[in-house]
């Protein structure tokens, strides 16, 4: 990070310290030379509030070329992931256009709860199979802008309630038909 090769480096932000420990264990497989891990505490490293990051050349000013979010695969983790995306969208919307955000997906079904209960062996499996677990956030300008606004803009609370109600009804219909819930 903070070198001419910063665009090849990834900052993995985690839900907390236990998820950080999991990420560090996983990095034991692929190495730490291009990765750093940081548990979220409201601050994202290396982003300047005054910077617009409009062009690809602006990205060379970043300490990390990729921001990878690592959170539990539950409602809490989805909410944290959404809040990070909303924060980036609010402060540096152009970063979304540059494939800056990735999410590390871990198995959703497990006997134990949360990333903090995962073992170092499981972490190494996630990271050794990075292409299988990495999802790049692909930005679809107007559609994604509207979805983020609907989810987080306090002025759209009534619209959000309708959206949630529709989504809940859709899930219930899918459940009645023995179909899986369609999340994304």
C-alpha positions in Angstrom: 0.0 0.0 0.0 1.0 3.6 -0.5 3.4 2.7 -3.3 3.3 2.8 -7.1 1.7 -0.6 -6.9 -1.2 0.4 -4.6 -3.8 -0.4 -7.3 -2.8 -4.1 -6.8 -3.4 -4.0 -3.0 -6.6 -4.8 -1.2 -7.8 -3.5 2.1 -10.2 -6.1 3.7 -12.6 -4.4 6.2 -14.1 -6.8 8.7 -17.2 -6.7 10.9 -15.0 -6.9 14.0 -11.9 -8.3 15.6 -12.9 -12.0 15.4 -13.6 -11.6 11.7 -10.2 -9.9 11.4 -8.5 -12.9 13.0 -10.3 -15.1 10.4 -9.1 -12.9 7.5 -5.5 -12.9 8.8 -5.6 -16.7 9.1 -6.9 -17.0 5.6 -4.2 -14.7 4.3 -1.7 -17.2 5.5 -2.5 -19.1 2.3 -2.1 -16.3 -0.2 0.3 -14.0 1.6 0.0 -10.5 3.1 2.2 -8.6 0.6 -0.9 -7.2 -1.2 -3.5 -7.4 1.5 -4.2 -5.6 4.8 -7.0 -6.2 7.2 -8.8 -3.6 9.3 -11.8 -4.1 11.7 -14.4 -1.4 11.1 -14.4 1.4 13.5 -16.2 4.0 11.3 -12.9 5.0 9.6 -11.8 3.8 6.2 -8.1 4.0 5.6 -6.6 6.0 2.8 -9.6 7.9 1.5 -9.5 11.7 1.4 -12.8 13.5 1.9 -12.0 16.3 -0.5 -11.0 13.9 -3.4 -13.5 13.1 -6.1 -11.7 10.0 -7.7 -13.2 10.7 -11.1 -10.5 9.3 -13.4 -8.6 6.0 -13.1 -5.4 8.2 -12.6 -7.1 9.6 -9.5 -7.1 6.1 -8.0 -3.3 6.1 -7.9 -3.7 8.4 -4.9 -5.4 5.7 -2.9 -3.5 3.6 -0.4 -5.5 0.5 -1.6 -6.9 -0.2 -5.1 -9.7 -2.4 -3.7 -11.9 -2.3 -0.6 -13.0 -5.8 0.3 -15.8 -6.1 2.8 -15.9 -9.2 5.0 -18.9 -9.6 7.2 -21.2 -12.4 8.4 -23.6 -13.8 5.9 -26.6 -12.9 8.0 -28.9 -9.8 8.3 -26.4 -8.1 10.5 -23.6 -8.7 8.1 -25.7 -7.6 5.1 -26.6 -4.4 6.9 -23.0 -3.7 7.7 -22.0 -4.3 4.0 -24.9 -2.0 2.9 -23.8 0.7 5.3 -20.2 0.6 3.9 -21.5 0.8 0.4 -23.8 3.7 1.4 -20.9 5.5 3.0 -18.7 5.2 -0.1 -21.7 6.2 -2.3 -22.3 9.3 -0.1 -18.7 10.5 0.2 -17.0 9.1 -2.9 -19.7 8.0 -5.4 -17.2 7.8 -8.3 -15.3 5.0 -6.5 -18.3 2.7 -7.2 -17.8 3.3 -11.0 -14.2 2.0 -10.7 -14.9 -1.5 -9.3 -13.4 -0.4 -6.0 -15.6 -2.5 -3.7 -15.6 -6.3 -3.4 -17.3 -8.6 -0.9 -15.8 -11.8 0.4 -18.6 -14.3 0.6 -18.3 -17.1 3.1 -20.7 -20.1 3.5 -24.1 -19.0 4.7 -25.0 -22.4 6.3 -22.8 -23.6 9.2 -23.4 -25.3 12.5 -21.9 -22.4 14.4 -22.7 -18.7 14.3 -20.7 -15.9 12.6 -17.2 -15.4 11.2 -15.8 -15.4 14.8 -16.5 -19.1 15.1 -14.7 -20.1 11.9 -11.5 -21.9 12.2 -8.1 -21.0 10.7 -8.5 -24.0 8.5 -11.8 -22.7 7.1 -10.2 -19.2 6.6 -7.4 -20.8 4.5 -10.0 -22.5 2.4 -11.9 -19.3 1.7 -8.7 -17.4 0.8 -7.1 -20.3 -1.2 -10.3 -20.3 -3.3 -10.5 -16.5 -3.5 -12.1 -16.4 -7.0 -15.0 -18.5 -5.7 -15.6 -16.3 -2.6 -14.9 -12.8 -4.1 -17.7 -10.8 -5.6 -16.9 -7.5 -7.3 -19.6 -4.8 -6.8 -20.7 -3.9 -10.3 -22.2 -0.4 -10.4 -25.2 0.3 -12.6 -25.4 4.0 -12.2 -29.0 5.2 -12.1 -30.4 1.8 -10.9 -27.9 1.5 -8.1 -28.1 5.2 -7.1 -31.9 4.8 -6.8 -31.6 1.6 -4.7 -29.1 3.1 -2.3 -31.2 6.2 -1.9 -34.3 4.1 -1.3 -32.6 2.1 1.3 -30.9 4.9 3.2 -32.5 8.3 2.5 -34.6 9.4 5.4 -36.8 11.4 3.2 -37.9 8.2 1.4 -39.0 6.3 4.5 -42.6 5.8 3.2 -41.3 4.5 -0.2 -38.9 2.2 1.7 -41.8 0.8 3.8 -43.6 0.0 0.6 -40.5 -1.6 -0.9 -40.0 -3.7 2.3 -43.7 -4.7 2.3 -43.5 -5.8 -1.3 -40.3 -7.7 -0.7 -41.8 -9.4 2.3 -44.9 -10.4 0.3 -42.7 -11.8 -2.4 -40.7 -13.9 0.1 -43.9 -15.2 1.6 -45.3 -16.1 -1.9 -42.0 -17.9 -2.7 -42.1 -19.8 0.6 -45.7 -20.9 0.0 -44.6 -22.3 -3.4 -41.6 -24.0 -1.8 -39.2 -21.8 -3.7 -36.0 -20.3 -2.2 -36.0 -16.7 -1.2 -34.5 -14.4 -3.9 -32.2 -12.0 -2.0 -30.3 -10.0 -4.7 
